[in-house]
């Protein structure tokens, strides 16, 4: 492609975009050189699921971008539901992964579990603690008086 086919103000942007694509290709080269079967053998089942979900989401996001550039209204498009479905499975894998680690992560639909304080129980503990302390002080005073 010659630079004459592009407006002058776009030539620099086009070259920057081309350079960015080259750097992405270089970053992906080791992954693309390894056959998928071999790569999956090295991954745990959760990592395999995450890889599949990321791939599906990326393909759908690229298609979403393409449709947007074509002027398609995506509010009611089936692709939106598909991306929501993939995101739901991503949350499920994240929850599974964190439950295996023993931690519950904060996510958009599942806020982190916060411990709450039972105010009435706390008040009882404090009153009993203060009451016991008063009893101890009173006993000390009685023993010191005698």
C-alpha positions in Angstrom: 0.0 0.0 0.0 1.3 3.4 -0.9 1.2 6.4 1.3 -0.6 8.3 -1.6 -3.8 6.4 -0.9 -4.2 8.0 2.5 -4.8 11.6 3.4 -1.7 13.3 4.8 -3.1 13.7 8.3 -3.8 10.0 8.5 -0.3 8.8 7.4 1.3 9.2 10.8 -1.6 7.6 12.5 -1.5 4.7 10.1 2.2 4.1 10.6 1.8 4.2 14.4 -1.1 1.7 14.1 1.0 -0.5 11.9 4.0 -0.4 14.4 1.6 -1.3 17.2 0.3 -4.3 15.3 3.9 -5.4 14.7 4.7 -5.2 18.4 1.5 -7.2 19.2 2.5 -9.9 16.7 5.9 -10.1 18.3 4.4 -10.5 21.8 2.0 -13.2 20.6 4.6 -15.1 18.5 5.6 -17.5 21.3 2.0 -18.4 22.0 1.1 -18.8 18.3 4.2 -21.0 17.7 3.1 -23.5 20.4 0.3 -25.9 19.3 -2.9 -25.4 21.3 -2.9 -29.0 22.5 0.6 -28.7 23.9 -0.3 -25.4 25.6 -3.4 -26.9 27.2 -1.4 -29.8 28.6 0.7 -27.3 30.6 -2.4 -25.5 32.0 -4.6 -26.5 34.9 -8.3 -27.1 34.2 -9.1 -23.6 35.7 -6.4 -22.0 33.5 -7.9 -23.8 30.5 -11.3 -22.5 31.3 -10.0 -19.0 31.7 -8.1 -19.3 28.4 -11.3 -20.4 26.6 -13.4 -17.7 28.1 -10.8 -15.0 27.3 -10.6 -16.2 23.7 -14.4 -16.2 23.4 -14.7 -12.8 25.0 -12.0 -11.3 22.8 -13.5 -12.6 19.6 -16.9 -11.3 20.6 -15.5 -7.9 21.6 -13.7 -7.6 18.2 -17.0 -8.5 16.4 -18.8 -5.9 18.7 -16.2 -3.3 17.6 -16.7 -4.3 13.9 -20.5 -4.0 14.2 -20.2 -0.7 15.9 -18.0 0.7 13.1 -20.7 -0.5 10.7 -23.4 1.5 12.5 -25.3 -1.5 13.9 -27.3 -0.7 17.1 -26.2 -3.3 19.6 -28.7 -2.7 22.5 -30.9 -5.6 21.4 -28.3 -7.5 19.4 -27.8 -11.2 20.4 -24.1 -10.5 20.7 -24.8 -8.5 23.8 -26.4 -11.5 25.5 -23.6 -13.7 24.4 -21.0 -11.3 26.0 -23.1 -11.2 29.2 -23.2 -15.0 29.2 -19.4 -15.2 28.9 -18.9 -12.6 31.6 -21.2 -14.7 33.9 -19.0 -17.7 33.3 -15.9 -15.6 33.9 -17.4 -14.7 37.3 -18.1 -18.3 38.0 -14.5 -19.4 37.2 -13.2 -16.5 39.4 -15.4 -17.6 42.3 -14.3 -21.2 41.8 -10.7 -20.2 41.7 -10.9 -18.1 44.8 -12.9 -20.8 46.7 -10.0 -23.2 46.0 -7.7 -20.6 47.4 -10.0 -20.0 50.4 -10.7 -16.4 49.5 -13.9 -14.8 48.2 -13.1 -12.0 45.8 -15.1 -8.9 45.4 -16.9 -8.9 42.0 -19.6 -6.7 40.5 -22.5 -9.0 41.2 -21.1 -10.6 44.3 -19.8 -8.0 46.7 -17.3 -9.2 49.3 -18.6 -10.7 52.4 -18.2 -8.1 55.2 -18.5 -9.1 58.8 -21.1 -7.2 60.6 -21.2 -6.4 64.3 -24.2 -7.4 66.3 -24.6 -4.2 68.2 -26.8 -5.7 70.9 -24.4 -8.5 71.6 -21.5 -6.1 71.7 -23.4 -4.0 74.2 -24.0 -7.0 76.4 -20.3 -8.0 76.3 -19.3 -4.4 77.2 -21.8 -4.2 80.0 -20.7 -7.6 81.4 -17.1 -6.6 81.1 -17.6 -3.3 82.8 -19.8 -5.0 85.4 -17.1 -7.6 86.1 -14.5 -4.9 86.4 -16.7 -3.0 88.9 -17.1 -6.2 90.9 -13.4 -6.7 91.0 -12.8 -3.2 92.1 -15.5 -3.5 94.8 -13.9 -6.8 96.0 -10.5 -5.2 96.2 -11.9 -2.3 98.2 -13.6 -4.7 100.6 -10.4 -6.7 101.1 -8.3 -3.6 101.6 -10.8 -2.2 104.1 -10.6 -5.3 106.3 
